[in-house]
Amino acid sequence: MADRRALFLDRDGTINEDGRYVYRPEDFRWVPGIVDLCRAADEAGYGLVVITNQSGIARGYYTEEDYERFTRHMKNLFAAEGIALLDVLHCPLLEGGDRKPAPGLFLKARGRWGIDMAASLSLGDSERDVEAALAAGVGRNYLLSRDAAASRADAILSDPRALIPLLARAESHSQF
């Protein structure tokens, strides 16, 4: 039975500033507010799961080893903030069932960790992040954007910290 809640996060543009095919650890820059959100989600009992398209690998811009080195660096930065990531899943391909907007990686995380998708949340900076989460059955989905006019997300947020008060609301609803 699925009983673990998760906060699904896109990587580039949601966790780290999107500099187009970011893969070098020295180019990592936190999105302002994301550490606060992740700490609050962790404290509220959400497992943090990163779901990321990494087509730069298929395009030959960087290697799988470069991606893994960047991921280790990101995990270490989270750990230095006292935050543990439950999982980081990526799709290195240009198409397929794991590449967002397809829900494949969300579903893999559900199977691997027993995640209750309806009690979970997602945050991404692209409509394809929202579409993938919706297709996977994630209960509440948020778009991080300063300029989006419309989205299928439950809300458009300009700062990740705006999601913090919603964590408690989602927690109280999941208890009924």
Secondary structure as GFF3:
##gff-version 3
##sequence-region A 1 176
A	DSSP	beta_strand	6	9	.	.	.	ID=ss1
A	DSSP	three_ten_helix	25	27	.	.	.	ID=ss2
A	DSSP	alpha_helix	34	43	.	.	.	ID=ss3
A	DSSP	beta_strand	47	53	.	.	.	ID=ss4
A	DSSP	alpha_helix	55	58	.	.	.	ID=ss5
A	DSSP	alpha_helix	64	80	.	.	.	ID=ss6
A	DSSP	beta_strand	87	91	.	.	.	ID=ss7
A	DSSP	alpha_helix	104	113	.	.	.	ID=ss8
A	DSSP	three_ten_helix	117	119	.	.	.	ID=ss9
A	DSSP	beta_strand	121	124	.	.	.	ID=ss10
A	DSSP	alpha_helix	127	136	.	.	.	ID=ss11
A	DSSP	beta_strand	140	144	.	.	.	ID=ss12
A	DSSP	beta_strand	155	157	.	.	.	ID=ss13
A	DSSP	three_ten_helix	160	163	.	.	.	ID=ss14
A	DSSP	alpha_helix	164	174	.	.	.	ID=ss15
###
